């Protein structure tokens, strides 16, 4: 190969490398496609191990499936979380409820929304899973299109947080953070905070039974990990209808009255 040919080949290689770098930079700067964008839905992906599309109801017969509390023995509450929990225990001993914010139409939020006695409709697409609860029509989105969590400086916090899922063999692992930290409860008088972090491991026991293992951490509220396992059953004879929570219509519920609701 002549010196001229070698120089030409080197220039061509540099041009190709530069072009690839520019394309990668452009892809990195490109806006995230919406979950339902045709270009996102049509991307080549491995087939999902299972599809949760359907209507599901929390199996309250499964031990521990209805509540996220009281805190497990390995968890040590601290700070405001400990104060709230002790106050809730005192109120319960007096036959009262503590901070019944749900009765005042505040959203249940994650994780509590996943243990209500109303069904949840789930719709799964290649890029996303949508969940709509029969309780206040609480809406949840689980992105499974490979996107990362949002920038914490610009994210809009919510009661159900931002959920990002990925597949690990036959398990869907959902990582959720960026929660609202006020009027938001884990359960049993334990408050959630902006530092609450929830990981769900979702698997199918059989086509009609779904199991979710929860790991909940919050360095602001406690030391250790809260771990719970819940089960859900398909309910093919139910649908989700529009539901509104109106505080003035809840006045007949004892827990919403000031004398029964310790705030």
Buried (B, 14 or more C-beta within 10 A) or exposed (E): EEEEEEEEEEEEEEEEEEEEEEEEEEEEEEEEBEBEEEEBBEEEBEEBEBBBEBBBBBBBEBEEBBBBBBBEEEBEBBEEBBEBBEBBBEBBEEEBBBBBBBBBBBBBBBBBBBBBEBBBBBEBBBBBBBBBBBBBBBEBBBBBBEBEBBEEEEEEBBBBBBBBBEBEEEBBBBBBBBBBBEBBBBBBBBBBBBEBBBBBBBBBEEEEBBBBBBEBBBEBBBEEBBEBEBBBBBBEEBEBEEEEBEEEEBEEEEBBBEEBBBE
